Amino acid sequence: MRYAENKKNEFNAFKKFFPANLPVELKTYLVEFIQHFYKDLELFEEYRETMHKDGYVHTISGCEGETSVILVKKDESMLDGGIDYFKFRIKFVEMVTKIYFLQILLKNKSIEIKTEDLIKSIFMGHKDYKLKRFEKGLQKRIISMDDIDSMDGFEFEDFLRKLFEKMGYSVKQTKLSGDQGADLIVEKMGEITLVQAKRAGSKISNKAVQEVVASIKFYKGHQGIVVTNNFFTPSAIELAKHNAVKLINREELNHFIIENF
């Protein structure tokens, strides 16, 4: 009884994000949802990408008054994700609940949509919203390192795409999932470079170097670059020296920004 009452209270609080006079249209409710839970959605996507790269798959199930997440590893081994995993998983489950609440709210408005279709629509809308938000910021003022620090992963990657284009490279963005260790493929004068974007709150480890080295082989590139708004650990710097990888840290990135924006 207490669980059901708590869920009811959560749902009532959730409904307050949607004005009573809101037009009864799926698109309108999606826009409201994305704007209110923009950062939560970003964490949700980051969690999915992190877990998928580590070999985990998940399914979402829901029934009246309850949602659940089933998470398993493809090789059936035990999870060893540490505190970051639990942080992401909590946010993941919270977002699953919000999506479920949105589905119930839509149903109450006579808008029927399958769970998988709703999730797909939310994340397609979220991607468009991030891009428009980022482009609006570019038009408004000159980019500083404070701006970079406030970006999410997608915005940082898209910023680097614009930066490399300003530097005379032709640029392709890899797929969001299955990128094989590279976010951008840049080319100038026939030389192909694989770029990994790492916007982070702590130093970048040698794992990023390992990933971009693998991407050089996969995409048949000539060299790799890891770009971060932070700095690199000594082991990352050492590994990069022995491979065709250039590391661009916070200070070097700021130099490129001053020269090109």
Secondary structure, DSSP 4 states (H G I P E B T S, - for coil): -HHHHHHHHHHHHHHTTS-TT--S-HHHHHHHHHHHTHHHHHHHHHHHHHHHHTTEEEEEEEETTEEEEEEEETT-PPP--HHHHHHHHHHHHHHHHHHHHHHHHHHHTT----HHHHHHHHHHHHHHHHHHHHHHHHHHS---HHHHHH--HHHHHHHHHHHHHHTT-EEEEPPSSS-TT-SEEEEETTEEEEEEEE--SS-B-HHHHHHHHHHHHHHT-SEEEEEESS-B-HHHHHHHHTTTEEEE-HHHHHHHHHHH-
